[in-house]
Amino acid sequence: MQKLYYGGNIITMTGENDNAEAVLVKNGVIKKQGSLAEVKQAASPQAESIDLQGNTLMPAFIDPHGHVSMVGHFSLMADLSECDNFDEVIQALKAYIQEKELKKGDIVVGCGYDHNFLAENRHPTKEILNQVSTEHPILILHASGHLGCTNDLGLQAAGINEHTSDPEGGTIGRVAGTNEPNGYLEENAVMGLQKTLFKDVKRDEFKLAEYAQNEYIKNGIATVQDGASSKEIIDLFKALAQQQKLKIDVVAYPVFDAEPKKLMEENKDYAKKYQNRFKIGGYKMFLDGSPQGKTAWLTEPYEGEETYLGYPWFKDEQVKQYTDAAVNDGVQLLTHCNGDAASDQLLRNYQASLEESNHPDKENLRPVMIHCQTVRNDQLDTMAGLSMIPSIFVAHTYYWGDVHLKNLGDKRGRRISPARSAYDRGLCVNFHQDAPIVKPDMLHTIWCAVNRQTRNGVSIGPEECISVYEALKAVTINAAYQYFEEDDKGSLEDGKVADLVILDQNPMKVDTMDIRDIQVLETIKDGETIYRSEVRTVR
């Protein structure tokens, strides 16, 4: 079957001024793009002609970092993102218990609260959550995904008491002047409780995976990531692949706790190559927390703090073991680094691993620094020398830009997500949303990179703004490069897969402030429409 697209704006992503009049798709692959006359000549008489009606066709978006399985899991939780104070948090959780008809002892999980935007300007304590219920263990997760709060039953379920020490790479909040836990948990402390409680939450993983895929698809995304996979999640995506229930490509990166080398060896058919739209791309490592939660690890204290720098997840010895493993196994490593001290830790250990390794392909592994919120220029220079990819969470400029200016001060705060500096050093920049931390909305992300405005309308580091085309590259061809798929995806070229998106406006032509209002009309995977908006626009 052939499909001939014409009659609109066609952005090929092969060059800033490159456009086509038409694109011909055959059997899920781009057969020809170019002038309408050329493409018609290449088409069969039976080709279906599709008039774009003035809308815009371009390569489908590619998610270079997110947690697709968690997008499904978060849909089961109470949504606290609109709560403005503790009372609204309490009422939302009580309503959730009633709506779900939870029985005594059932787990209550919420997500999306942000102390930065609560009237109390602090985290809820166990006393606050005990007001919701003393019959249910309760855990609420911060919008960053790195912090959380629980009630007395939650602490009991985790075995946390005054005798419990802080885990490595985590903190247990305490009642002032005592060792008594107050219900607030950071990093590995909250991650541990999340694992403990969430395993008892009843769920249909297949339905959740379908929901998650649809969240990406309606935003024009045809390749997604599961960026911290467990063995159970790997098994889930294998099952979905085997039953041909994946609508889009999924790339998994198991964490080191999940013994990723063993997982790749046990799943050789999926190691670095797709089987029915699923593959295992490499390994994932966390080195610190979040700047908006003040757990990102910095080299200079947070604004207003004399000595507090945040903290690392691991000592250098452990990090070196992980970087050695990735390099010596010949595997791509994705590393979460928000603070510049965490970036230093990654760079010095990865560089040492490269120097010591005899692996023949060690220079071609395309390691990735995830988030890059406070990465310095000297670190970007080092990354260029290591061919390391900066995957930047540029939407921080909008969602938490005002918070960063407060937590980091003006000089560091305005430099968060330094996309211009990274591009100027020749780095292959890409952008992500870290979904479900924020919604997988690529057009909003492009808007953030081009305009750099906070929620309060403050211009934050305009010197780090980039062009619309550079932002589009970051979510198409550059993201494809991260996955070693630049020969197959990310641009409209003959022989590439027909992963396409149709937009109601051309992001290269609209006012830059209007980019976030552009609508996805259709998402096409391997030449087949997998999403179509109910609203169609004729331009």
BAVONU-829369 format. One record per residue (C-alpha): residue number from 1; residue in three letters; x, y, z. Coordinates in steps of 0.5 Angstrom, whole numbers, plus 2048, in hexadecimal, padded with zeros to 3 digits. Example, Ala and Ser with C-alpha at 12.3 -4.5 7.8 and 13.67 -1.06 7.14 Angstrom:
BEGIN
PT_n_res_c1_c2_c3
PT_1_ALA_819_7F7_810
PT_2_SER_81B_7FE_80E
// end
This chain:
BEGIN
PT_n_res_c1_c2_c3
PT_1_MET_800_800_800
PT_2_GLN_803_807_7FE
PT_3_LYS_801_80E_801
PT_4_LEU_802_814_7FE
PT_5_TYR_802_81A_803
PT_6_TYR_802_821_7FF
PT_7_GLY_7FE_828_800
PT_8_GLY_802_82B_807
PT_9_ASN_808_82D_80A
PT_10_ILE_80D_827_80A
PT_11_ILE_813_827_80F
PT_12_THR_818_822_80D
PT_13_MET_81D_824_812
PT_14_THR_823_823_80E
PT_15_GLY_825_82A_80E
PT_16_GLU_822_831_811
PT_17_ASN_81F_833_80A
PT_18_ASP_81E_82C_807
PT_19_ASN_817_82B_805
PT_20_ALA_813_826_801
PT_21_GLU_80C_827_7FD
PT_22_ALA_80A_81F_7FE
PT_23_VAL_80C_819_801
PT_24_LEU_80B_812_7FF
PT_25_VAL_80A_80C_804
PT_26_LYS_80A_805_802
PT_27_ASN_80A_7FF_807
PT_28_GLY_80C_803_80D
PT_29_VAL_812_806_809
PT_30_ILE_813_80D_806
PT_31_LYS_814_80B_7FF
PT_32_LYS_815_812_7FC
PT_33_GLN_814_81A_7FE
PT_34_GLY_815_820_7FA
PT_35_SER_811_824_7F5
PT_36_LEU_80A_822_7F4
PT_37_ALA_80C_820_7ED
PT_38_GLU_812_81C_7EF
PT_39_VAL_80E_818_7F4
PT_40_LYS_808_817_7F0
PT_41_GLN_80C_814_7EA
PT_42_ALA_80F_80F_7F0
PT_43_ALA_808_80D_7F2
PT_44_SER_804_807_7EF
PT_45_PRO_7FD_809_7EC
PT_46_GLN_7FA_806_7F2
PT_47_ALA_7FD_80A_7F7
PT_48_GLU_7F9_80E_7FC
PT_49_SER_7F9_815_7FC
PT_50_ILE_7F9_819_803
PT_51_ASP_7F8_820_802
PT_52_LEU_7FB_824_808
PT_53_GLN_7F6_829_807
PT_54_GLY_7FB_82F_809
PT_55_ASN_7FD_82B_810
PT_56_THR_804_829_811
PT_57_LEU_808_822_810
PT_58_MET_80E_820_814
PT_59_PRO_812_81B_817
PT_60_ALA_80F_818_81D
PT_61_PHE_812_81A_824
PT_62_ILE_817_816_827
PT_63_ASP_817_815_82F
PT_64_PRO_81E_815_831
PT_65_HIS_81D_814_839
PT_66_GLY_816_812_83D
PT_67_HIS_813_80D_840
PT_68_VAL_80D_80A_83C
PT_69_SER_80C_804_841
PT_70_MET_80B_80A_847
PT_71_VAL_806_80E_842
PT_72_GLY_802_808_843
PT_73_HIS_803_807_84A
PT_74_PHE_802_80E_84C
PT_75_SER_7FB_80E_849
PT_76_LEU_7F9_80A_84F
PT_77_MET_7FB_80F_854
PT_78_ALA_7F7_815_857
PT_79_ASP_7F9_81B_853
PT_80_LEU_7FB_820_858
PT_81_SER_7FE_825_853
PT_82_GLU_7F9_82A_853
PT_83_CYS_7F9_82A_85B
PT_84_ASP_7FB_831_85E
PT_85_ASN_7FB_830_865
PT_86_PHE_7FB_82A_86A
PT_87_ASP_7F4_82A_86B
PT_88_GLU_7F3_829_863
PT_89_VAL_7F8_823_864
PT_90_ILE_7F4_820_869
PT_91_GLN_7ED_821_866
PT_92_ALA_7F0_81E_85F
PT_93_LEU_7F2_818_863
PT_94_LYS_7EC_817_866
PT_95_ALA_7E8_817_860
PT_96_TYR_7ED_812_85D
PT_97_ILE_7EB_80D_862
PT_98_GLN_7E4_80E_861
PT_99_GLU_7E4_80E_85A
PT_100_LYS_7E9_807_85A
PT_101_GLU_7E4_804_85F
PT_102_LEU_7EB_802_863
PT_103_LYS_7EA_7FE_869
PT_104_LYS_7EE_7FE_86F
PT_105_GLY_7F5_7FD_86E
PT_106_ASP_7F5_7FE_867
PT_107_ILE_7FB_803_864
PT_108_VAL_7F9_80A_863
PT_109_VAL_7FE_80D_85E
PT_110_GLY_7FE_814_85B
PT_111_CYS_803_818_856
PT_112_GLY_804_81F_854
PT_113_TYR_804_823_85A
PT_114_ASP_80A_829_85A
PT_115_HIS_80C_82C_861
PT_116_ASN_80F_832_85D
PT_117_PHE_807_834_85B
PT_118_LEU_804_832_861
PT_119_ALA_801_838_866
PT_120_GLU_805_835_86C
PT_121_ASN_80C_834_867
PT_122_ARG_80E_82E_86A
PT_123_HIS_80C_826_86A
PT_124_PRO_807_823_86D
PT_125_THR_808_81F_873
PT_126_LYS_806_818_876
PT_127_GLU_801_81C_87B
PT_128_ILE_7FE_820_874
PT_129_LEU_7FD_819_871
PT_130_ASN_7FA_815_877
PT_131_GLN_7F5_81A_876
PT_132_VAL_7F3_817_870
PT_133_SER_7F3_810_873
PT_134_THR_7F6_80C_878
PT_135_GLU_7F3_806_875
PT_136_HIS_7F7_806_86F
PT_137_PRO_7FE_806_86D
PT_138_ILE_7FF_80D_869
PT_139_LEU_805_80F_865
PT_140_ILE_805_816_861
PT_141_LEU_80A_817_85C
PT_142_HIS_80D_81E_85A
PT_143_ALA_80C_821_853
PT_144_SER_814_820_852
PT_145_GLY_813_818_854
PT_146_HIS_819_819_859
PT_147_LEU_815_81A_85F
PT_148_GLY_80F_818_863
PT_149_CYS_80B_818_869
PT_150_THR_808_812_86D
PT_151_ASN_804_811_873
PT_152_ASP_805_80D_879
PT_153_LEU_802_806_876
PT_154_GLY_807_808_870
PT_155_LEU_80D_808_874
PT_156_GLN_80B_802_878
PT_157_ALA_80A_7FE_871
PT_158_ALA_811_800_86F
PT_159_GLY_814_7FF_876
PT_160_ILE_816_806_877
PT_161_ASN_817_808_87E
PT_162_GLU_81C_80C_883
PT_163_HIS_821_807_882
PT_164_THR_821_807_87B
PT_165_SER_827_80A_878
PT_166_ASP_827_80E_871
PT_167_PRO_828_80A_86B
PT_168_GLU_82E_80B_867
PT_169_GLY_82C_811_862
PT_170_GLY_825_812_866
PT_171_THR_823_816_86C
PT_172_ILE_81D_814_871
PT_173_GLY_81A_81B_874
PT_174_ARG_81A_81B_87B
PT_175_VAL_816_81F_881
PT_176_ALA_81A_825_883
PT_177_GLY_81F_823_888
PT_178_THR_81E_81C_888
PT_179_ASN_81F_816_884
PT_180_GLU_817_814_883
PT_181_PRO_815_814_87C
PT_182_ASN_811_81A_87A
PT_183_GLY_80E_816_873
PT_184_TYR_812_81A_86E
PT_185_LEU_817_816_86A
PT_186_GLU_81C_818_865
PT_187_GLU_81F_814_85F
PT_188_ASN_821_80D_860
PT_189_ALA_81D_80D_867
PT_190_VAL_816_80F_863
PT_191_MET_818_80A_85D
PT_192_GLY_819_804_862
PT_193_LEU_812_806_865
PT_194_GLN_80F_806_85E
PT_195_LYS_811_7FF_85C
PT_196_THR_80F_7FD_863
PT_197_LEU_808_800_862
PT_198_PHE_807_800_85B
PT_199_LYS_808_7F8_85A
PT_200_ASP_801_7F7_85E
PT_201_VAL_7FD_7FC_859
PT_202_LYS_7F8_7F8_855
PT_203_ARG_7F9_7F9_84E
PT_204_ASP_7F9_7F7_846
PT_205_GLU_800_7F8_844
PT_206_PHE_7FD_7F7_83C
PT_207_LYS_7F8_7FC_83D
PT_208_LEU_7FD_801_840
PT_209_ALA_802_800_83B
PT_210_GLU_7FC_802_836
PT_211_TYR_7FA_808_839
PT_212_ALA_802_80A_83A
PT_213_GLN_803_809_832
PT_214_ASN_7FD_80D_831
PT_215_GLU_7FF_813_835
PT_216_TYR_805_813_830
PT_217_ILE_802_812_82A
PT_218_LYS_7FD_817_82A
PT_219_ASN_803_81C_82B
PT_220_GLY_806_81A_825
PT_221_ILE_80B_815_828
PT_222_ALA_80D_80F_824
PT_223_THR_813_80C_828
PT_224_VAL_813_80C_830
PT_225_GLN_818_80A_836
PT_226_ASP_817_806_83C
PT_227_GLY_81D_80A_840
PT_228_ALA_81E_806_846
PT_229_SER_81B_7FF_845
PT_230_SER_81B_7F9_849
PT_231_LYS_81B_7F2_847
PT_232_GLU_813_7F2_848
PT_233_ILE_812_7F8_843
PT_234_ILE_817_7F4_83E
PT_235_ASP_813_7EE_83F
PT_236_LEU_80C_7F2_83E
PT_237_PHE_80F_7F6_837
PT_238_LYS_811_7EF_835
PT_239_ALA_80A_7EC_836
PT_240_LEU_807_7F2_832
PT_241_ALA_80C_7F1_82D
PT_242_GLN_80B_7EA_82C
PT_243_GLN_803_7EB_82C
PT_244_GLN_804_7F1_827
PT_245_LYS_801_7F6_82B
PT_246_LEU_806_7FB_82B
PT_247_LYS_804_801_826
PT_248_ILE_80A_805_827
PT_249_ASP_812_803_828
PT_250_VAL_814_802_82F
PT_251_VAL_81B_803_831
PT_252_ALA_81D_800_838
PT_253_TYR_823_802_83D
PT_254_PRO_823_7FD_843
PT_255_VAL_826_800_849
PT_256_PHE_82C_7FD_84C
PT_257_ASP_828_7FA_852
PT_258_ALA_825_7F6_84D
PT_259_GLU_82B_7F3_84A
PT_260_PRO_82B_7F6_843
PT_261_LYS_830_7F1_840
PT_262_LYS_82D_7EB_842
PT_263_LEU_826_7EE_840
PT_264_MET_829_7EF_839
PT_265_GLU_82D_7E8_839
PT_266_GLU_826_7E5_83A
PT_267_ASN_822_7E9_835
PT_268_LYS_827_7E9_82F
PT_269_ASP_822_7EA_82A
PT_270_TYR_820_7F1_82D
PT_271_ALA_827_7F3_82F
PT_272_LYS_829_7F9_82B
PT_273_LYS_824_7F7_825
PT_274_TYR_81C_7F7_824
PT_275_GLN_818_7F1_825
PT_276_ASN_810_7F3_824
PT_277_ARG_812_7FB_826
PT_278_PHE_816_7F9_82C
PT_279_LYS_81D_7F9_82E
PT_280_ILE_822_7FA_833
PT_281_GLY_827_800_832
PT_282_GLY_82C_800_837
PT_283_TYR_82C_801_83F
PT_284_LYS_82A_807_843
PT_285_MET_82D_80A_84A
PT_286_PHE_82B_80F_84E
PT_287_LEU_830_814_852
PT_288_ASP_82C_819_855
PT_289_GLY_825_81C_856
PT_290_SER_821_822_854
PT_291_PRO_823_82A_855
PT_292_GLN_81B_82C_856
PT_293_GLY_81C_827_85C
PT_294_LYS_823_829_85E
PT_295_THR_825_822_85E
PT_296_ALA_829_823_857
PT_297_TRP_831_823_859
PT_298_LEU_834_82A_858
PT_299_THR_83C_82C_858
PT_300_GLU_839_833_85C
PT_301_PRO_834_833_861
PT_302_TYR_82D_835_85F
PT_303_GLU_82B_83C_860
PT_304_GLY_82A_83E_867
PT_305_GLU_82D_838_86A
PT_306_GLU_834_838_86D
PT_307_THR_837_831_86B
PT_308_TYR_831_82D_869
PT_309_LEU_833_82A_862
PT_310_GLY_82D_825_861
PT_311_TYR_831_81E_861
PT_312_PRO_833_818_85C
PT_313_TRP_82F_811_85C
PT_314_PHE_836_80D_85B
PT_315_LYS_83D_80E_85D
PT_316_ASP_842_80E_858
PT_317_GLU_844_807_858
PT_318_GLN_83D_805_857
PT_319_VAL_83C_80A_851
PT_320_LYS_843_807_84E
PT_321_GLN_841_800_84E
PT_322_TYR_83A_802_84A
PT_323_THR_83E_806_845
PT_324_ASP_843_800_844
PT_325_ALA_83E_7FC_843
PT_326_ALA_83A_800_83E
PT_327_VAL_841_801_83A
PT_328_ASN_844_7FA_83B
PT_329_ASP_83D_7F7_839
PT_330_GLY_83D_7FC_833
PT_331_VAL_836_7FE_835
PT_332_GLN_833_805_835
PT_333_LEU_832_809_83C
PT_334_LEU_82D_80E_83E
PT_335_THR_82E_812_844
PT_336_HIS_82A_816_848
PT_337_CYS_82E_81C_84A
PT_338_ASN_82A_823_84C
PT_339_GLY_830_826_850
PT_340_ASP_836_828_84E
PT_341_ALA_83A_824_853
PT_342_ALA_836_81E_850
PT_343_SER_838_820_849
PT_344_ASP_840_820_84C
PT_345_GLN_83F_819_84F
PT_346_LEU_83C_816_848
PT_347_LEU_842_819_844
PT_348_ARG_848_817_848
PT_349_ASN_845_810_849
PT_350_TYR_843_80F_842
PT_351_GLN_84A_812_83F
PT_352_ALA_84E_80E_844
PT_353_SER_84A_808_841
PT_354_LEU_84B_809_83A
PT_355_GLU_853_80A_83B
PT_356_GLU_853_804_83F
PT_357_SER_84F_7FF_83A
PT_358_ASN_851_7FB_834
PT_359_HIS_84A_7FB_831
PT_360_PRO_84B_7FC_82A
PT_361_ASP_844_800_829
PT_362_LYS_845_804_830
PT_363_GLU_846_80B_82C
PT_364_ASN_83F_809_828
PT_365_LEU_83A_808_82E
PT_366_ARG_837_80F_82E
PT_367_PRO_836_810_836
PT_368_VAL_830_814_838
PT_369_MET_830_819_83E
PT_370_ILE_829_81A_83F
PT_371_HIS_826_821_842
PT_372_CYS_82C_825_842
PT_373_GLN_829_82A_846
PT_374_THR_82F_82E_849
PT_375_VAL_834_82B_844
PT_376_ARG_83A_830_843
PT_377_ASN_83D_832_83D
PT_378_ASP_844_82F_83F
PT_379_GLN_840_828_840
PT_380_LEU_83C_829_839
PT_381_ASP_843_82A_836
PT_382_THR_845_823_839
PT_383_MET_83F_820_837
PT_384_ALA_841_822_830
PT_385_GLY_848_81F_831
PT_386_LEU_844_818_833
PT_387_SER_83F_819_82E
PT_388_MET_83A_819_833
PT_389_ILE_832_81B_832
PT_390_PRO_82F_820_836
PT_391_SER_828_81E_837
PT_392_ILE_825_825_83A
PT_393_PHE_81E_825_83E
PT_394_VAL_81D_82C_83B
PT_395_ALA_816_82D_83D
PT_396_HIS_819_82E_844
PT_397_THR_81A_835_842
PT_398_TYR_812_836_842
PT_399_TYR_810_831_847
PT_400_TRP_815_833_84C
PT_401_GLY_819_838_84A
PT_402_ASP_816_83D_84F
PT_403_VAL_818_838_854
PT_404_HIS_81F_837_851
PT_405_LEU_820_83F_852
PT_406_LYS_81F_83E_859
PT_407_ASN_823_838_85B
PT_408_LEU_829_839_856
PT_409_GLY_829_841_856
PT_410_ASP_829_845_850
PT_411_LYS_830_843_84D
PT_412_ARG_82E_83B_84D
PT_413_GLY_827_83C_84D
PT_414_ARG_827_83F_846
PT_415_ARG_82C_83A_843
PT_416_ILE_827_834_844
PT_417_SER_826_82F_83E
PT_418_PRO_82C_833_83A
PT_419_ALA_82A_831_833
PT_420_ARG_82D_836_82F
PT_421_SER_834_835_833
PT_422_ALA_833_82E_831
PT_423_TYR_832_82F_82A
PT_424_ASP_837_834_829
PT_425_ARG_83C_82E_82B
PT_426_GLY_83A_82A_826
PT_427_LEU_836_825_82B
PT_428_CYS_830_821_828
PT_429_VAL_82B_824_82D
PT_430_ASN_824_821_82E
PT_431_PHE_81F_822_832
PT_432_HIS_81A_81E_837
PT_433_GLN_814_81F_83B
PT_434_ASP_816_81A_840
PT_435_ALA_80F_817_840
PT_436_PRO_80B_817_844
PT_437_ILE_80F_81C_848
PT_438_VAL_80C_821_843
PT_439_LYS_807_81F_83D
PT_440_PRO_80A_81C_837
PT_441_ASP_809_823_833
PT_442_MET_80E_824_82E
PT_443_LEU_80B_82A_82B
PT_444_HIS_80B_82D_832
PT_445_THR_812_82B_833
PT_446_ILE_814_82E_82C
PT_447_TRP_811_835_82F
PT_448_CYS_815_834_835
PT_449_ALA_81B_834_831
PT_450_VAL_81A_839_82D
PT_451_ASN_817_83E_832
PT_452_ARG_81A_83D_839
PT_453_GLN_814_840_83D
PT_454_THR_812_83D_844
PT_455_ARG_80B_83C_846
PT_456_ASN_80B_843_849
PT_457_GLY_80D_846_842
PT_458_VAL_814_847_844
PT_459_SER_819_847_83F
PT_460_ILE_81F_842_841
PT_461_GLY_825_842_83E
PT_462_PRO_823_845_837
PT_463_GLU_82A_844_835
PT_464_GLU_829_83C_835
PT_465_CYS_823_83D_830
PT_466_ILE_824_839_82A
PT_467_SER_820_839_823
PT_468_VAL_81A_835_821
PT_469_TYR_81E_831_81C
PT_470_GLU_823_82F_822
PT_471_ALA_81D_82D_826
PT_472_LEU_81A_829_821
PT_473_LYS_821_825_820
PT_474_ALA_821_824_827
PT_475_VAL_81B_820_827
PT_476_THR_81C_81D_820
PT_477_ILE_822_81B_81D
PT_478_ASN_827_81C_823
PT_479_ALA_822_818_827
PT_480_ALA_823_813_822
PT_481_TYR_82A_813_822
PT_482_GLN_82A_812_82A
PT_483_TYR_827_80B_828
PT_484_PHE_82B_809_823
PT_485_GLU_825_80A_81E
PT_486_GLU_827_810_81A
PT_487_ASP_828_80C_814
PT_488_ASP_820_80A_815
PT_489_LYS_81D_810_818
PT_490_GLY_81D_817_81A
PT_491_SER_81C_81A_813
PT_492_LEU_818_819_80C
PT_493_GLU_81D_816_808
PT_494_ASP_81C_810_803
PT_495_GLY_81D_809_806
PT_496_LYS_81B_80C_80D
PT_497_VAL_815_809_811
PT_498_ALA_80F_80D_810
PT_499_ASP_80E_80F_817
PT_500_LEU_80B_816_816
PT_501_VAL_807_81B_81A
PT_502_ILE_802_820_817
PT_503_LEU_801_827_81A
PT_504_ASP_7FC_82C_819
PT_505_GLN_801_831_819
PT_506_ASN_808_832_817
PT_507_PRO_80D_833_81D
PT_508_MET_812_836_818
PT_509_LYS_80D_83C_816
PT_510_VAL_808_83D_81C
PT_511_ASP_80A_843_821
PT_512_THR_80F_83F_826
PT_513_MET_80A_840_82C
PT_514_ASP_805_83D_828
PT_515_ILE_809_836_827
PT_516_ARG_806_833_82D
PT_517_ASP_7FF_834_82B
PT_518_ILE_800_830_824
PT_519_GLN_7FC_829_824
PT_520_VAL_7FE_822_822
PT_521_LEU_7F9_820_81D
PT_522_GLU_7FB_819_81B
PT_523_THR_801_815_81D
PT_524_ILE_803_80F_818
PT_525_LYS_808_809_81A
PT_526_ASP_80B_805_815
PT_527_GLY_806_808_810
PT_528_GLU_800_807_814
PT_529_THR_7FC_80C_817
PT_530_ILE_7FC_80A_81F
PT_531_TYR_7F8_811_821
PT_532_ARG_7F4_816_81E
PT_533_SER_7F1_81C_821
PT_534_GLU_7EA_81D_821
PT_535_VAL_7EB_824_81F
PT_536_ARG_7ED_825_818
PT_537_THR_7F0_82C_815
PT_538_VAL_7F0_82E_80E
PT_539_ARG_7F6_834_80E
// end
